[in-house]
Amino acid sequence: MTDLLLHGCSLFDSAAGVLVPDAAVHVRDDRVVAAGPAVDVAVPDGAVRVDLDGGYLLPGLLNLHTHLSLSLPGAAGARVEAMGPHELALYMASGARRTLHAGVTTVRCVAEKSGADFALRAAIEAGEVPGPRMFTAGRALCCTGGHGAGSPDTLECDGADAFRRGVRSQVALGADLVKLMISGGIAGEHEAISTPQLTDDEMAAAISTAHDWGRKVTAHAGPAEVIARAVERGLDCVEHGYQLTPEVAAQMAAAGTALVPTLVVTRCGAFFDELGVPAWMQARSLGAADRHAASYRMALEAGVEVLLGSDMPPFWDFEGTSATVRELEHMAELGAPAGMTPARALQAATLAPARWLGADDRVGVVAPGRFADLVLCDEDPTADVGGLRTLRWVMKGGRVVRDDRVEALR
């Protein structure tokens, strides 16, 4: 049994949405025993004291829209598509390690190739490779020729019975949730963002089957009218939501349907250039940015629960920080007119996604009984979420996996 006392820090209380100055956290093995003002946290005999040098301590970040086997149109994506199973497993394991080092201690994968995500999750849980805690949908379900079709990270289904079988096939492999492709999107050459792709019967069959098996359903979706039909049938979450209306946003709020806006995907020209993404996709993506931002603000104004998800690899070095932090900056900046404060944005990256996953008894908040998944930065992210650009220390399950001070000494 190992006791650590983390002290010399301010702690973000993600449940209350406030910063606790002069705080301390008692960690025993992989769990938090106590957290709060230092004067209220008892120091156990023999505890190893870890001075955090006045930094800002937060729960580990959760990224709810990840693809560790992402392959967009273009040269870089073609290389991933050509990987054999062994190369793909190593590629994804490298991405998992880099994700963890970027301060993302939990991910929700929403379409991965060929079942490699299940093997990676098992390897991480067994301690064989470093990586975040993984919740995964396995392969996403689409219609023939639909969004993402033709890649091993989707499963093509047509008709209600086929979608029921598709849901059951992924649950049988160990899927924690189900992902549907209910409309066109940015990355499909022969479709538009607004293209409806699933019938009402197909959506109803997939959603009801998943719910029967105790799994939530999220959907890649752009147009308001398609989202409205899915919400009527019990959809739990919308990915992107490029073209919402106030009425559909209100419908989502009333139904408790969350939104993962992935704002960075319509603001990432440099990322597309790096991957060799074709001009048609760049034009569609960047051309959707203003409408995308307006939709996001509509959701906030309606009271929709918004959750952090980057779509881009969480660890990707982008515009001076990681894609995860850049997404959070977009959420704070674009949402400010609709009441998105830095503290609320941080909750959208910690406790709120943990609640959606049904994992807030384990992650998302620094409180007794939760995993000791923590990140530390030098600047106050409750004043400006850009403070996360100074992230320098990461702990997962009571073990420090990144410490820039040690690296500097080396």
C-alpha positions as CSV (number, residue, x, y, z in Angstrom):
1,M,0.0,0.0,0.0
2,T,1.4,3.4,-1.1
3,D,0.2,6.7,0.3
4,L,1.0,10.0,-1.5
5,L,0.1,13.5,-0.4
6,L,-0.1,15.9,-3.3
7,H,0.2,19.4,-2.0
8,G,1.3,22.9,-2.9
9,C,-1.5,23.3,-5.5
10,S,-4.9,24.8,-6.3
11,L,-7.5,22.1,-7.1
12,F,-10.3,22.4,-9.6
13,D,-13.5,21.0,-8.0
14,S,-15.3,19.8,-11.2
15,A,-18.5,19.0,-9.2
16,A,-18.8,22.6,-7.9
17,G,-17.1,24.2,-10.8
18,V,-14.8,26.2,-8.5
19,L,-11.1,26.4,-7.8
20,V,-9.9,25.4,-4.3
21,P,-6.7,27.3,-3.3
22,D,-4.0,25.8,-1.1
23,A,-5.3,22.3,-1.7
24,A,-4.1,18.8,-1.1
25,V,-5.0,15.3,-2.4
26,H,-4.4,12.1,-0.5
27,V,-3.8,9.2,-2.9
28,R,-3.6,5.6,-1.8
29,D,-2.5,3.1,-4.5
30,D,-4.7,4.0,-7.5
31,R,-7.5,5.9,-5.7
32,V,-8.2,9.3,-4.1
33,V,-8.8,9.0,-0.4
34,A,-9.4,12.7,0.4
35,A,-9.2,16.0,-1.5
36,G,-9.9,19.6,-0.7
37,P,-8.3,22.5,1.4
38,A,-4.9,21.3,2.7
39,V,-6.0,22.0,6.3
40,D,-8.8,19.5,5.9
41,V,-6.8,16.6,4.4
42,A,-5.2,14.4,7.0
43,V,-1.6,13.4,6.4
44,P,-1.2,9.6,6.8
45,D,1.9,8.3,8.6
46,G,4.6,7.5,6.1
47,A,3.0,9.3,3.2
48,V,5.3,10.4,0.4
49,R,4.8,14.1,0.0
50,V,4.8,15.5,-3.6
51,D,5.1,19.3,-3.8
52,L,3.3,20.5,-7.0
53,D,5.1,23.9,-6.9
54,G,2.0,26.0,-6.9
55,G,0.4,24.4,-10.0
56,Y,-3.2,24.0,-10.9
57,L,-4.5,20.4,-10.4
58,L,-7.5,19.0,-12.3
59,P,-9.2,15.7,-13.0
60,G,-7.7,14.0,-16.0
61,L,-9.4,15.1,-19.2
62,L,-12.0,13.1,-21.0
63,N,-12.2,13.2,-24.8
64,L,-15.5,11.7,-26.1
65,H,-14.8,11.8,-29.8
66,T,-11.7,9.9,-30.7
67,H,-10.5,7.6,-33.5
68,L,-7.1,6.1,-32.7
69,S,-7.2,4.5,-36.2
70,L,-8.3,7.6,-38.0
71,S,-7.9,7.6,-41.8
72,L,-9.2,10.6,-43.7
73,P,-9.1,10.9,-47.4
74,G,-5.5,11.7,-48.5
75,A,-2.0,10.3,-48.4
76,A,-1.8,9.9,-44.7
77,G,-5.2,8.2,-44.5
78,A,-4.3,5.9,-47.3
79,R,-1.2,4.7,-45.4
80,V,-3.4,3.8,-42.3
81,E,-5.9,2.0,-44.5
82,A,-3.1,-0.1,-46.0
83,M,-1.8,-1.2,-42.6
84,G,-2.0,-4.9,-41.7
85,P,-3.4,-5.9,-38.3
86,H,0.0,-6.0,-36.5
87,E,1.1,-2.6,-37.8
88,L,-2.4,-1.1,-37.0
89,A,-2.2,-2.4,-33.4
90,L,1.2,-0.8,-32.9
91,Y,0.1,2.4,-34.5
92,M,-3.0,2.6,-32.2
93,A,-0.9,1.8,-29.1
94,S,1.4,4.6,-30.0
95,G,-1.5,7.0,-30.2
96,A,-2.9,5.7,-26.9
97,R,0.4,6.5,-25.2
98,R,0.6,9.9,-26.7
99,T,-3.0,10.6,-25.7
100,L,-2.3,9.8,-22.1
101,H,0.8,12.0,-22.1
102,A,-1.4,14.8,-23.4
103,G,-3.4,14.7,-20.2
104,V,-6.4,12.8,-21.7
105,T,-6.9,9.9,-19.2
106,T,-10.2,8.6,-20.6
107,V,-11.4,8.4,-24.2
108,R,-14.6,7.3,-25.9
109,C,-13.7,5.8,-29.3
110,V,-16.5,6.2,-31.8
111,A,-15.4,4.0,-34.8
112,E,-12.2,2.0,-34.9
113,K,-10.8,-0.5,-37.4
114,S,-11.3,-4.3,-37.4
115,G,-11.7,-4.8,-33.6
116,A,-8.3,-3.5,-32.8
117,D,-9.8,-1.2,-30.2
118,F,-11.0,-4.1,-28.1
119,A,-7.5,-5.6,-28.1
120,L,-6.0,-2.3,-27.2
121,R,-8.4,-1.7,-24.4
122,A,-7.6,-5.1,-22.9
123,A,-3.9,-4.5,-23.2
124,I,-4.2,-1.1,-21.4
125,E,-6.3,-2.6,-18.7
126,A,-3.8,-5.4,-18.2
127,G,-1.0,-2.8,-17.9
128,E,0.8,-4.2,-21.0
129,V,0.8,-0.8,-22.8
130,P,0.3,2.7,-21.5
131,G,-2.9,4.5,-22.5
132,P,-6.1,6.1,-21.3
133,R,-9.1,4.4,-20.0
134,M,-11.1,3.3,-23.1
135,F,-14.8,3.2,-23.8
136,T,-15.4,2.1,-27.3
137,A,-18.2,1.6,-29.8
138,G,-16.3,-0.8,-32.0
139,R,-17.2,-0.3,-35.6
140,A,-19.8,2.4,-36.4
141,L,-23.0,1.3,-38.2
142,C,-23.8,3.0,-41.5
143,C,-25.9,2.2,-44.6
144,T,-24.5,0.9,-47.8
145,G,-22.4,3.7,-49.3
146,G,-23.1,5.9,-46.2
147,H,-20.7,8.0,-44.2
148,G,-17.5,6.1,-43.6
149,A,-18.5,3.2,-45.8
150,G,-15.8,1.1,-47.3
151,S,-13.5,1.3,-44.3
152,P,-13.0,-1.4,-41.7
153,D,-14.1,1.0,-39.0
154,T,-17.7,0.9,-40.2
155,L,-20.2,-1.9,-40.7
156,E,-22.6,-1.5,-43.5
157,C,-26.2,-2.4,-42.7
158,D,-29.5,-1.9,-44.6
159,G,-33.0,-2.4,-43.1
160,A,-34.1,-2.6,-39.5
161,D,-33.1,-6.2,-39.0
162,A,-29.6,-5.6,-40.3
163,F,-29.1,-2.7,-37.9
164,R,-30.3,-4.8,-35.0
165,R,-27.7,-7.5,-36.0
166,G,-25.1,-4.7,-36.3
167,V,-25.7,-3.5,-32.8
168,R,-25.6,-7.0,-31.4
169,S,-22.4,-7.8,-33.2
170,Q,-20.6,-4.9,-31.7
171,V,-22.0,-5.6,-28.2
172,A,-20.9,-9.2,-28.5
173,L,-17.4,-8.0,-29.1
174,G,-17.5,-5.8,-26.0
175,A,-18.8,-2.4,-27.2
176,D,-19.5,0.0,-24.4
177,L,-21.8,2.1,-26.6
178,V,-23.1,2.2,-30.2
179,K,-22.3,4.7,-32.9
180,L,-24.6,5.4,-35.9
181,M,-23.9,7.3,-39.1
182,I,-27.3,9.0,-39.7
183,S,-26.3,11.7,-42.2
184,G,-23.6,12.7,-44.5
185,G,-20.5,14.6,-43.3
186,I,-17.3,16.3,-44.2
187,A,-15.3,13.3,-45.2
188,G,-17.7,11.7,-47.7
189,E,-17.0,12.7,-51.3
190,H,-20.3,11.6,-52.7
191,E,-22.6,13.1,-50.1
192,A,-23.4,16.4,-48.4
193,I,-23.4,17.2,-44.7
194,S,-27.2,17.5,-45.0
195,T,-27.7,14.1,-46.7
196,P,-30.1,11.8,-44.7
197,Q,-28.8,8.3,-44.6
198,L,-30.9,6.1,-42.3
199,T,-34.6,5.5,-42.3
200,D,-36.8,6.0,-39.2
201,D,-37.2,2.2,-38.9
202,E,-33.4,1.7,-39.1
203,M,-32.7,4.3,-36.4
204,A,-35.5,3.0,-34.1
205,A,-34.3,-0.6,-34.5
206,A,-30.6,0.3,-33.7
207,I,-31.4,2.6,-30.8
208,S,-34.0,0.3,-29.1
209,T,-31.7,-2.7,-29.5
210,A,-28.8,-0.9,-28.0
211,H,-30.9,0.4,-25.1
212,D,-32.2,-3.1,-24.5
213,W,-28.6,-4.2,-24.0
214,G,-27.8,-1.3,-21.7
215,R,-25.8,0.7,-24.2
216,K,-26.2,4.3,-25.1
217,V,-26.2,5.5,-28.7
218,T,-24.4,8.4,-30.3
219,A,-24.7,9.5,-33.9
220,H,-22.7,11.3,-36.4
221,A,-25.2,13.9,-37.6
222,G,-25.3,17.2,-39.3
223,P,-28.7,18.4,-40.3
224,A,-31.4,19.4,-37.8
225,E,-34.2,17.5,-39.4
226,V,-32.3,14.2,-39.2
227,I,-31.3,14.9,-35.7
228,A,-34.9,15.6,-34.7
229,R,-36.0,12.2,-36.0
230,A,-33.2,10.4,-34.1
231,V,-34.0,12.3,-30.9
232,E,-37.6,11.3,-31.2
233,R,-36.4,7.7,-31.2
234,G,-34.3,8.0,-28.1
235,L,-30.8,9.1,-29.3
236,D,-28.5,9.8,-26.4
237,C,-25.8,12.0,-28.1
238,V,-25.1,13.9,-31.3
239,E,-21.7,14.2,-32.8
240,H,-20.9,17.4,-34.6
241,G,-24.4,18.9,-35.0
242,Y,-23.3,21.1,-37.9
243,Q,-26.7,22.5,-38.8
244,L,-28.9,22.7,-35.7
245,T,-31.9,25.0,-35.3
246,P,-33.2,26.6,-32.1
247,E,-36.2,24.3,-32.2
248,V,-34.2,21.1,-32.5
249,A,-31.7,22.3,-29.9
250,A,-34.6,22.7,-27.5
251,Q,-35.8,19.2,-28.4
252,M,-32.4,17.8,-27.6
253,A,-32.3,19.6,-24.3
254,A,-35.8,18.4,-23.3
255,A,-34.8,14.8,-24.2
256,G,-31.5,14.9,-22.4
257,T,-29.6,14.3,-25.7
258,A,-26.0,15.6,-25.4
259,L,-23.8,17.3,-28.0
260,V,-20.2,16.7,-28.7
261,P,-19.6,19.6,-31.1
262,T,-16.0,18.8,-32.4
263,L,-15.6,22.5,-33.3
264,V,-12.0,22.0,-34.3
265,V,-12.9,19.9,-37.4
266,T,-14.2,22.9,-39.2
267,R,-11.2,25.0,-38.1
268,C,-8.2,22.8,-38.9
269,G,-6.9,23.7,-42.4
270,A,-3.3,23.2,-41.2
271,F,-4.1,19.7,-40.0
272,F,-5.7,18.8,-43.3
273,D,-2.7,20.2,-45.2
274,E,-0.4,18.0,-43.0
275,L,-2.4,14.9,-43.9
276,G,-2.7,15.7,-47.6
277,V,-6.5,16.0,-47.4
278,P,-8.0,16.8,-50.8
279,A,-9.3,20.2,-51.7
280,W,-13.0,19.2,-51.8
281,M,-12.9,18.1,-48.2
282,Q,-11.1,21.1,-47.0
283,A,-13.6,23.4,-48.7
284,R,-16.5,21.5,-47.2
285,S,-15.0,21.6,-43.8
286,L,-13.8,25.1,-43.5
287,G,-16.9,26.4,-45.3
288,A,-19.1,24.9,-42.6
289,A,-17.3,26.7,-39.7
290,D,-19.7,29.7,-39.2
291,R,-22.8,27.6,-39.3
292,H,-21.2,25.0,-37.0
293,A,-20.4,27.7,-34.4
294,A,-23.9,29.1,-34.6
295,S,-25.3,25.6,-34.0
296,Y,-23.1,25.1,-31.0
297,R,-24.3,28.4,-29.5
298,M,-27.9,27.4,-30.2
299,A,-27.3,24.2,-28.2
300,L,-25.8,26.1,-25.3
301,E,-28.7,28.6,-25.2
302,A,-31.2,25.8,-25.2
303,G,-29.5,24.1,-22.3
304,V,-28.1,21.1,-24.1
305,E,-25.3,19.3,-22.2
306,V,-22.1,19.8,-24.3
307,L,-19.1,17.5,-24.0
308,L,-15.5,17.7,-25.1
309,G,-14.5,15.7,-28.2
310,S,-11.9,16.6,-30.7
311,D,-12.4,14.0,-33.6
312,M,-8.8,14.9,-34.5
313,P,-6.3,12.6,-32.6
314,P,-6.4,13.9,-29.0
315,F,-2.7,14.2,-28.8
316,W,-2.1,15.9,-32.1
317,D,0.3,18.9,-32.0
318,F,-1.9,21.6,-33.4
319,E,-1.7,25.4,-33.2
320,G,0.7,25.3,-30.3
321,T,-1.1,22.8,-28.1
322,S,-2.9,19.5,-28.4
323,A,-6.0,19.0,-30.4
324,T,-7.9,18.3,-27.2
325,V,-6.9,21.6,-25.6
326,R,-7.5,23.5,-28.9
327,E,-11.0,22.1,-29.0
328,L,-11.6,23.2,-25.4
329,E,-10.4,26.7,-26.3
330,H,-12.8,26.8,-29.2
331,M,-15.6,25.7,-26.9
332,A,-14.9,28.5,-24.5
333,E,-14.3,31.2,-27.0
334,L,-17.2,30.5,-29.4
335,G,-19.5,29.7,-26.5
336,A,-18.7,32.7,-24.4
337,P,-21.7,34.8,-25.8
338,A,-24.0,31.9,-24.8
339,G,-22.7,31.6,-21.3
340,M,-19.8,29.2,-21.7
341,T,-17.4,30.2,-18.9
342,P,-13.9,28.6,-18.5
343,A,-15.1,26.7,-15.5
344,R,-18.1,25.3,-17.4
345,A,-15.8,24.4,-20.3
346,L,-13.6,22.5,-17.9
347,Q,-16.7,20.6,-16.6
348,A,-17.4,19.7,-20.2
349,A,-14.0,18.0,-20.3
350,T,-14.2,16.3,-16.9
351,L,-17.3,15.5,-14.9
352,A,-20.0,16.0,-17.6
353,P,-18.5,13.4,-20.0
354,A,-17.9,11.0,-17.1
355,R,-21.6,11.2,-16.2
356,W,-22.6,10.5,-19.8
357,L,-20.4,7.4,-19.7
358,G,-21.9,6.4,-16.4
359,A,-18.4,6.5,-15.0
360,D,-18.6,9.5,-12.6
361,D,-18.1,7.1,-9.7
362,R,-14.6,6.4,-11.1
363,V,-13.4,9.4,-13.1
364,G,-14.1,13.1,-13.9
365,V,-13.9,14.4,-10.4
366,V,-11.2,14.4,-7.7
367,A,-13.1,12.9,-4.8
368,P,-12.8,9.9,-2.5
369,G,-13.1,6.6,-4.2
370,R,-12.3,7.8,-7.7
371,F,-9.3,6.8,-9.6
372,A,-6.3,9.1,-9.1
373,D,-6.4,10.4,-12.7
374,L,-5.0,13.9,-12.5
375,V,-3.3,16.6,-14.6
376,L,-1.3,19.7,-13.5
377,C,-0.7,22.9,-15.3
378,D,1.2,26.1,-14.4
379,E,-1.5,28.7,-15.4
380,D,-5.0,29.0,-14.0
381,P,-7.4,27.3,-16.5
382,T,-10.5,28.6,-14.6
383,A,-9.4,32.1,-15.7
384,D,-8.6,31.0,-19.3
385,V,-8.8,27.4,-20.5
386,G,-5.7,28.2,-22.5
387,G,-3.9,27.6,-19.2
388,L,-4.0,24.0,-20.1
389,R,-1.3,24.8,-22.7
390,T,1.1,24.7,-19.7
391,L,0.2,21.2,-18.7
392,R,3.3,19.5,-17.4
393,W,2.4,16.5,-15.3
394,V,0.0,13.6,-15.7
395,M,-1.1,10.9,-13.3
396,K,-3.2,7.9,-14.1
397,G,-4.4,5.5,-11.4
398,G,-1.9,6.9,-8.8
399,R,1.1,6.5,-11.1
400,V,2.9,9.6,-12.6
401,V,3.2,9.0,-16.4
402,R,4.5,12.4,-17.3
403,D,6.6,14.8,-15.3
404,D,8.3,17.6,-17.2
405,R,10.4,18.6,-14.2
406,V,12.0,15.1,-14.3
407,E,12.5,15.3,-18.0
408,A,14.1,18.7,-17.7
409,L,16.6,17.3,-15.2
410,R,17.5,14.5,-17.6
